[in-house]
Amino acid sequence: MKADKIIRNAKIFTSDKDNILASALAVKDGKFVYVGNDDGLSEFEGETTDLNGKFIIPGLIDSHVHVTMGAGYDLVGSMGTIITCDSKQEALDFIADDIKKNPGKDRYCYILDKKRLKGLDLTKEDLDAICPDGELQIQEAQMHSIWVNSNILKKHGITDETRDPVPGLSFYVRKDGHVTGEMSEGATELPIILDRAMNKPDSEIDAAIQRWINFCLSVGVTGVFDAGISGYPEFHEHVYSRLRSMDLEGKLPVYVDGCYVISAAWEAEKGIRELKRMQKEYNTEHLKVHTLKLFMDGTLKLHSGAMVTPYADTGDLGCNAMTLEETVDLLKVLNKEGLDFHVHTVGEASSRLVLDAVEQVRKELGDDFRIRVVSAHLQIQDTADLTRFAPLGVIANFTPWWHCDDVEVYKRLFGEERSKLLYRCKSVWDTGALVTWSSDTIVFGDFTAWNPYLGMEVGMTRFVSDKTKIMDVERFKDIFPPLNERMGIEEMLLGYTINNAIQLGIEDKKGSIEVGKDADYLVFDTDLLTAEHDGFSNNLPSEVYYAGKRMQYEPYNNADKTDAEAKLYGRAVPYFAAEAMWMEIMESMWKELFSDEDDWDDSI
């Protein structure tokens, strides 16, 4: 048989669990037509390459990213000036002085750690007094709440009568029934933060997407699940329209599996209707939309992650966006329509609710229940729930680069013993559940956290060292407990390939090197199966193939950018200062968590 490309004498990790290792492959018309040992190549003829033992894996898939949100932040640019102050008045004085020095801007943007207000609140009246004519927004440092002045409220039609998406979770802060200008979580804040991106020309949106595509190719990510934008479907879909156009022009060499996002039960009916429409409209070779995404809860450090056992420091339980009954009803409708369900579940009560709902629907529908249900992030689970994913068929999606952290923070949140029970991915994996890996970052920046090899490294080590390819913030060199939750390299590779393909529903085409599948594969000079785990994030493929075609791209490097290097990414150097901004925010936040300088010095 004539083949387009033949490879022999390689070490191939196929991700085919029935044939995990091979030494040879052949490609024709963008598909694998042979996978096995060198002897089986005798029936093929064509261009042949002897790789002399080089390592090959399937193209990688990232099962939870934010392409549309990342593009939005990219277009907006800087989130604003960081305010360092010791009181509310100092913060207001800083802003007033900055506006005086920089008159005439359409919008003034700042970042402020709420703790610096010493328990006081900022209101729209405070902001109106120093910025009566323009627009003023202040992003809280945790990036889950925002303050704005009246001009922005008016621009977005936010009044005292505006409905809270999820009271207690995603809401407009009110006093005596009146909105104050403060709002919580993405469904309320993201439309404001990203509104400046909506009117950018298509050329700028395409440039942002192209920079992301270049990164994907440079690390060998050939497919992703885009987890969308909460509260701003207009911009989310606008980016999808550009992805569709790029694909129709042959300019999208990454498979994008999309979604429609809701944040509350009352949005479900519209969400399903819109999702079905988008499923038809965004249906090109490399762009599909068939998943409803729900933010079931918030974050642990803001106490908005939903808990079974109360937070140790506040006694709060957090909040779920839906009740069990509402989730059951939603699952039935999704199953009827053949649509999948992807759920943000940080806290133990949110993932338990998803498991309970699936269990109830499976009892009612039996084998007629066929949709994919993904429970994402899973920072903390009640021990009783760890064994439930496998029998219920719920996919457990973890974000492994998070699996290193400062346990002291979680001791405050959960107490000594519970603080050692986070990110229990190995326990879930060992039950036979389908475990998938993701990067879940919302800004492009220099793509440090999007790097799948960073996810693999931290998944295997549960710490970050001087060898780790990551922005230079806190280095947690002690293993984040529990130690027995560290993963092996084969588990990381399977999760980033065939398991993620199953989550996206493309396992018949992608995710493993098997005959008949798309010839997406990566060539490495280093054997990843034997590579050192500490510093694993520095690995990069030497060659990337998509549908059998070798891809061309600019090399990925997250080191400090020179002017010339920055231009390769189509960006100005100040945008790379975003990493410095995040470092300053993190340093400010961490310092306030420790009671004295000795504790702070020890932590870093």
Secondary structure, DSSP 8 states (H G I E B T S, - for coil): -B-SEEEES-EEE---TTS-EESEEEEETTEEEEEE-GGGGGG-BS-EEE-TT-EEEE-EEEEEE-HHHHHHHHHH----EE---SSHHHHHHHHHHHHHHSTT-SEEEEEE-GGGGTT----HHHHHHH-SSSEEEEEETTSSEEEE-HHHHHHTT--TT---SBTTTBEEEEETTEEEEEEESHHHHHHHHTHHHHTS-HHHHHHHHHHHHHHHHHHTEEEEEE---SS-HHHHHHHHHHHHHHHHTT---SEEEEEEEE-SGGGHHHHHHHHHHHHHHS-BTTEEEEEEEEE----TTTT-S--SS--TTT------SS-HHHHHHHHHHHHHHT-EEEEEE-SHHHHHHHHHHHHHHHHHHGGG----EEEEE--B--GGGTTTHHHHT-EEEE-GGGS---HHHHHHHH-TTGGG-B--HHHHHTTT--EEE----S--TT-GGG-HHHHHHHHHHSS--TTS-S-SS----S--S-GGG---HHHHHHIIIIIHHHHHT-TTTSSS--TTSB--EEEESS-TTTS-STTGGG---SEEEETTEE--------S---HHHHHHTT--HHHHTHHHHHHHHHHHHHHTTSSSHHHHHHH-
